[in-house]
Every structure is written in C-alpha cells, then in structure tokens.
C-alpha cells in the first residue's frame, strides 16, 4: 500500500509536539524562577494583578487598533513596492529599492523620533496633541512594516518560476492576465506565513509608542508603576498580555505554513510510512548528535580502559558531532 503523503507520519508529529511542549515548559520554568528570585522576600501579589489588569484594557485596545491599521495599510504599500522590485525597468525598481532599504536600514525608534520632530514643526491641520502623537506612531509603524512586507512580496513573486509566465503568454494570456491567474495565486501561498510573522513583529514593536506618550498597552503599564503600583506585578501582567496576543498568532503561522504549502516547492515531505522507526532520535535532531557514534565511543572505552591517549580521545569525541550533516527538517 502506498504511504499517505498528504499527512506526515504519526511518530514524527508526536515527537515534534513533545519537543514544542518541552521548550514551552523550559521557558515557563525559567520565567517562574526569575520571578521567584525577584519576589522571594515578598510573594507575587496575584490579587493585585487581578484587580489592576482591567486598567490595561484601554491601552490594549489602542495597541490592537494601531497595529491592525498600520499593518494592512503597510501591506498595500509593501505589495506595490514589492512588485516594483521585480520589474525589469530601472526607474521603478530603483525607487522601490531606495524605499525598502531606507526603512529597513534604520531602526524603527529612530524613524519614530524623526516623524515626531517633523510633526512638531509642521502640524498639519493644527491637530490636537493627542491625535498628532497617535498619527506619528501610526505612520512610523506603517512605513516600517511596508518596507519589510515589500521584501516578503518580492520574494514570493520571484519564487514562481519564470517559465510559467512564458507558458501563460504562449496560451494567449496578457501580462496582467498571467499575473492574476498564474503568478499571484502561487505567490500568495508563499507569502502568507511570513506576513503573519510580520504582524507579530509589528505588534511587539508597537510598545515603542510609549515613548511619545501614546496611551497604548506599555504606556498604561508604566502609568501604574508611576502611580505607586507594584513594579514586578505590573510588568508580569504586561508580559502575560503580550504572550496572550502573540502565542495564538505563532500557532496560526504554523497552521498557515501547513495549509498553504505548495507541494514540490522548498523542503520535500518525508515519505516514510506511518509508524516507521527512524534511526535518528530526538537528541540527534535537536542537538546534532550521532547516537551511533556515542554507542561506539562507549564500547571503545569499555574494551580499552586506560589505554586511550588524549589525541585519540579527542578524535573519538569529535566524531559524535556532525559538522557537515544537515539537520532534518519537516515541512509540516
């Protein structure tokens, strides 16, 4: 019976889930140990966190609104510049390159300060201070993400083989018809996962807006500390809130990567039948360690105790790690 190539084998999926759960457990333990060291003389006040968390909700709403708005407007700009970077005409390609490199090559914080100074000197329409600051932060996030999304769209468009455009033209499609019916559908499947990652990056970068007094999530948390709040508890609440936003999005990225993966493009899918046991275990995949070399080394030490020189020992230990071996990757 032919192996089911539409879904990955069961055993690697179970092992992959165990690796993810183990990594999450390690992060939780380290975070809990850090909090314990900070609060060992006085325990973490969970009741205070529960009572004060509603005061962060207005800032949370502002963070989500600014992030979503700047992300989708940046997507419109980024898709246009990404397409321009794939053209053979020098002028539009140069304009797009200058745009992308300018915003990708400078820190977001510097761009924020530059726009803040610009709107301080030139206030369009005599906007109120709060609205002017909100517009400054919104534009900074939008312009920054447009440059990164332009590179994502460029990579997605260029991932489609050029021969497909020629084939589309050979059957009578125009340039735009080929782009609409052949290129864009394939490119969208490639760019969806990195675009979701970019949304997560913009969501976290929105915390910089506290510097210009925008009442977003981080700014409201700082107000609590300035008002005599408990610093550790406040920033633990802030961290948990950001994690609650980003962890589901990270899982969404993994789902989208499986959903939109193009068969035959990129890393090939494993074709081992379900339940087949591979020679490489978890340690081999995670640490790059050859389990067979470890067993051989142990056997040599057992059979020849005390007769191994330092050079031979170093050579045997060096054989455990595989510098030239590529780590196996799964596309699901």
C-alpha positions as CSV (number, residue, x, y, z in Angstrom):
1,X,0.0,0.0,0.0
2,X,1.3,3.4,-0.9
3,X,2.3,5.6,2.1
4,X,0.0,8.6,2.8
5,X,2.0,11.5,1.6
6,X,-0.7,14.1,2.2
7,X,-0.2,14.0,6.0
8,X,3.1,13.5,7.9
9,X,3.8,10.2,9.7
10,X,2.3,9.9,13.2
11,X,5.5,9.3,15.1
12,X,7.4,12.4,13.9
13,X,4.3,14.5,14.6
14,X,4.1,13.2,18.2
15,X,7.8,13.8,18.7
16,X,7.6,17.3,17.3
17,X,4.7,18.1,19.7
18,X,6.8,16.8,22.6
19,X,9.7,19.0,21.6
20,X,7.5,22.1,21.5
21,X,5.9,21.3,24.8
22,X,9.3,20.7,26.3
23,X,10.5,24.1,25.1
24,X,7.5,25.8,26.4
25,X,7.9,24.1,29.8
26,X,11.6,25.2,30.0
27,X,10.6,28.8,29.2
28,X,7.9,28.7,31.9
29,X,10.3,27.3,34.4
30,X,13.0,29.9,33.7
31,X,10.4,32.7,33.9
32,X,9.0,31.4,37.1
33,X,12.4,31.0,38.6
34,X,13.2,34.6,37.6
35,X,10.0,35.9,39.2
36,X,10.7,33.9,42.3
37,X,14.2,35.4,42.7
38,X,12.6,38.9,42.4
39,X,9.8,38.2,44.9
40,X,11.3,35.7,47.3
41,X,11.3,38.1,50.2
42,X,7.7,39.1,49.3
43,X,5.5,36.8,47.2
44,X,3.9,37.8,44.0
45,X,0.6,39.6,44.6
46,X,-1.8,37.8,42.3
47,X,-4.8,39.6,43.8
48,X,-3.2,42.9,42.9
49,X,-2.7,41.7,39.3
50,X,-6.3,40.6,39.0
51,X,-7.6,43.9,40.4
52,X,-5.4,46.1,38.2
53,X,-5.4,44.2,34.9
54,X,-8.7,45.9,33.7
55,X,-6.8,49.2,33.8
56,X,-4.7,47.9,30.9
57,X,-7.6,47.1,28.7
58,X,-8.0,50.6,27.1
59,X,-4.3,50.6,26.2
60,X,-4.7,47.0,24.8
61,X,-7.4,48.2,22.5
62,X,-5.3,51.1,21.3
63,X,-2.4,48.7,20.6
64,X,-4.5,46.3,18.6
65,X,-6.1,49.2,16.6
66,X,-2.8,50.8,15.7
67,X,-1.2,47.5,14.9
68,X,-4.0,46.3,12.6
69,X,-4.4,49.6,10.8
70,X,-0.7,50.2,10.2
71,X,-0.2,46.6,9.2
72,X,-2.9,46.5,6.5
73,X,-2.1,49.9,5.1
74,X,1.6,48.9,5.1
75,X,0.5,45.8,3.2
76,X,-1.0,47.9,0.4
77,X,2.2,50.0,0.1
78,X,4.5,47.0,0.5
79,X,2.8,44.9,-2.2
80,X,3.2,47.7,-4.7
81,X,6.8,48.3,-3.9
82,X,7.5,44.5,-3.8
83,X,6.0,44.2,-7.3
84,X,8.1,47.2,-8.5
85,X,11.3,45.5,-7.3
86,X,10.6,42.6,-9.7
87,X,10.2,44.8,-12.8
88,X,13.0,44.9,-15.4
89,X,12.6,48.7,-15.7
90,X,15.3,50.5,-13.8
91,X,13.4,53.6,-12.6
92,X,10.6,52.0,-10.7
93,X,12.9,49.3,-9.5
94,X,15.3,51.9,-8.1
95,X,12.5,53.9,-6.4
96,X,11.3,50.7,-4.7
97,X,14.8,49.7,-3.7
98,X,15.5,53.1,-2.1
99,X,12.2,53.0,-0.2
100,X,12.8,49.5,1.1
101,X,16.5,49.9,2.1
102,X,15.8,53.3,3.7
103,X,13.2,51.9,6.2
104,X,14.8,48.5,6.6
105,X,18.2,50.0,7.2
106,X,17.2,52.4,10.0
107,X,15.8,51.5,13.4
108,X,12.1,51.9,14.0
109,X,12.8,54.0,17.1
110,X,14.9,56.5,15.0
111,X,12.1,56.7,12.4
112,X,9.6,57.4,15.3
113,X,11.8,60.2,16.6
114,X,12.2,61.7,13.1
115,X,8.5,61.8,12.5
116,X,7.9,63.2,16.0
117,X,10.2,66.1,15.2
118,X,8.7,66.6,11.8
119,X,5.2,66.8,13.1
120,X,6.3,69.0,15.9
121,X,7.5,71.6,13.4
122,X,4.8,71.1,10.8
123,X,1.4,70.3,12.4
124,X,-1.0,69.6,9.5
125,X,-4.4,71.0,10.2
126,X,-3.5,72.1,13.7
127,X,-4.3,68.7,15.1
128,X,-4.7,68.2,18.8
129,X,-1.6,67.0,20.6
130,X,-3.0,63.6,21.4
131,X,-4.2,63.0,17.8
132,X,-0.9,64.3,16.4
133,X,1.1,61.8,18.5
134,X,-1.2,59.0,17.5
135,X,-0.8,59.8,13.9
136,X,3.0,59.9,14.4
137,X,3.1,56.4,15.9
138,X,0.7,55.1,13.3
139,X,2.8,56.4,10.3
140,X,6.0,55.1,11.9
141,X,4.7,51.6,12.2
142,X,3.0,51.7,8.7
143,X,6.1,52.9,6.9
144,X,8.4,50.5,8.6
145,X,6.2,47.4,8.0
146,X,5.7,48.4,4.4
147,X,9.4,48.0,3.7
148,X,9.5,44.6,5.3
149,X,6.4,43.4,3.6
150,X,7.7,44.7,0.2
151,X,10.6,42.2,0.6
152,X,8.2,39.5,1.5
153,X,6.1,40.1,-1.6
154,X,9.2,40.4,-3.8
155,X,10.5,37.0,-2.6
156,X,7.0,35.5,-3.1
157,X,6.7,36.8,-6.7
158,X,10.3,35.7,-7.5
159,X,9.7,32.2,-6.1
160,X,7.4,31.4,-9.0
161,X,9.4,30.1,-12.0
162,X,9.7,32.5,-14.9
163,X,8.9,29.7,-17.3
164,X,5.3,29.8,-16.0
165,X,4.9,33.4,-17.2
166,X,6.2,32.4,-20.7
167,X,3.8,29.4,-20.7
168,X,0.9,31.7,-19.8
169,X,1.7,34.1,-22.6
170,X,2.0,31.2,-25.0
171,X,-1.6,30.3,-24.5
172,X,-2.8,33.9,-25.1
173,X,-2.8,35.5,-21.7
174,X,-1.6,39.0,-21.3
175,X,0.9,40.1,-18.8
176,X,-1.7,41.1,-16.3
177,X,-3.7,38.0,-17.1
178,X,-0.7,35.9,-16.3
179,X,-0.1,37.8,-13.1
180,X,-3.7,37.5,-12.0
181,X,-4.3,33.8,-12.9
182,X,-0.8,32.2,-12.6
183,X,1.7,34.2,-10.6
184,X,-0.4,35.9,-7.8
185,X,-2.2,32.7,-6.7
186,X,1.1,30.9,-6.1
187,X,2.9,33.9,-4.6
188,X,0.1,34.4,-2.1
189,X,0.5,30.9,-0.8
190,X,4.2,31.6,-0.3
191,X,3.9,34.9,1.5
192,X,1.0,34.3,3.9
193,X,3.2,32.7,6.7
194,X,5.9,35.4,6.7
195,X,3.2,38.1,6.6
196,X,1.7,36.7,9.7
197,X,5.2,36.7,11.4
198,X,5.5,40.4,10.3
199,X,2.2,41.1,12.1
200,X,3.6,39.6,15.3
201,X,6.7,41.8,14.9
202,X,4.7,44.9,14.5
203,X,2.5,44.1,17.5
204,X,5.6,43.8,19.7
205,X,7.2,46.9,18.1
206,X,4.1,49.0,19.0
207,X,5.4,49.0,22.6
208,X,7.9,51.7,21.4
209,X,5.0,54.1,21.1
210,X,5.0,54.6,24.9
211,X,8.0,57.0,24.4
212,X,5.9,59.6,22.6
213,X,3.1,59.3,25.2
214,X,0.6,57.3,23.2
215,X,-1.8,55.6,25.6
216,X,-1.1,52.0,24.4
217,X,-0.5,48.9,26.5
218,X,3.0,49.6,27.7
219,X,2.3,53.3,28.4
220,X,-0.6,52.3,30.6
221,X,1.5,49.8,32.5
222,X,4.1,52.5,33.2
223,X,1.4,54.8,34.5
224,X,0.5,52.1,37.0
225,X,4.1,52.0,38.2
226,X,4.3,55.8,38.4
227,X,1.1,55.8,40.5
228,X,2.8,53.7,43.2
229,X,1.9,50.3,41.7
230,X,3.9,47.2,42.3
231,X,6.6,47.2,39.6
232,X,7.1,43.4,39.3
233,X,3.4,42.6,39.3
234,X,2.7,45.3,36.7
235,X,5.3,44.1,34.2
236,X,4.4,40.5,34.8
237,X,0.9,41.4,33.8
238,X,2.2,43.2,30.7
239,X,4.3,40.2,29.7
240,X,1.4,37.8,30.1
241,X,-0.8,40.1,28.0
242,X,1.7,40.3,25.1
243,X,2.2,36.5,25.3
244,X,-1.6,36.0,25.2
245,X,-1.6,38.0,21.9
246,X,1.5,36.5,20.2
247,X,1.3,32.8,21.1
248,X,-2.0,32.2,19.3
249,X,-0.6,34.1,16.3
250,X,2.5,31.9,16.4
251,X,0.4,28.8,16.3
252,X,-1.5,30.4,13.4
253,X,1.7,30.7,11.5
254,X,2.4,27.0,11.8
255,X,-1.1,26.2,10.7
256,X,-0.8,28.5,7.7
257,X,2.5,27.0,6.7
258,X,0.9,23.6,6.5
259,X,-2.2,24.9,4.8
260,X,-0.6,26.9,2.1
261,X,2.5,24.7,1.5
262,X,3.0,24.2,-2.2
263,X,3.9,20.5,-3.0
264,X,7.3,20.2,-4.6
265,X,8.4,23.7,-3.5
266,X,11.1,24.0,-0.9
267,X,11.8,21.2,1.6
268,X,10.4,17.9,0.4
269,X,8.0,16.0,2.6
270,X,9.1,12.9,4.3
271,X,7.8,9.7,2.7
272,X,8.4,7.3,5.5
273,X,5.3,5.1,6.2
274,X,3.3,5.7,9.3
275,X,4.8,4.1,12.3
276,X,8.2,3.6,10.7
277,X,11.0,4.0,13.2
278,X,13.9,6.1,12.1
279,X,17.5,5.9,13.2
280,X,17.6,9.5,14.4
281,X,16.0,10.2,17.7
282,X,15.1,13.5,19.4
283,X,18.7,14.1,20.6
284,X,20.0,13.6,17.1
285,X,17.6,16.1,15.6
286,X,17.8,18.8,18.3
287,X,21.5,18.7,19.2
288,X,23.0,17.3,16.0
289,X,24.5,14.3,17.9
290,X,25.0,11.0,16.3
291,X,23.7,8.4,18.8
292,X,25.5,5.5,17.0
293,X,28.8,7.4,17.5
294,X,28.1,7.7,21.2
295,X,27.4,3.9,21.5
296,X,30.6,3.1,19.6
297,X,32.6,5.5,21.8
298,X,31.2,3.9,25.0
299,X,32.1,0.4,23.6
300,X,35.6,1.5,22.9
301,X,36.0,2.9,26.4
302,X,34.7,-0.3,27.9
303,X,37.0,-2.6,25.9
304,X,40.2,-0.5,26.2
305,X,40.2,1.1,29.7
306,X,43.0,3.4,30.4
307,X,44.9,2.8,27.1
308,X,43.5,5.7,25.1
309,X,45.7,8.8,24.5
310,X,44.4,12.3,24.7
311,X,44.6,12.8,20.9
312,X,42.6,9.6,20.2
313,X,40.1,10.6,22.8
314,X,39.6,14.0,21.2
315,X,39.2,12.3,17.8
316,X,36.6,9.9,19.2
317,X,34.6,12.6,20.9
318,X,34.8,14.8,17.8
319,X,33.1,12.1,15.9
320,X,30.0,12.4,18.0
321,X,29.0,15.8,16.5
322,X,28.3,16.0,12.8
323,X,29.5,19.4,11.5
324,X,28.7,18.5,7.9
325,X,25.4,16.8,8.5
326,X,22.2,18.8,7.8
327,X,19.5,18.9,10.4
328,X,16.4,17.1,9.1
329,X,13.6,19.5,8.6
330,X,9.9,18.7,8.3
331,X,7.7,20.9,6.1
332,X,4.6,20.4,8.2
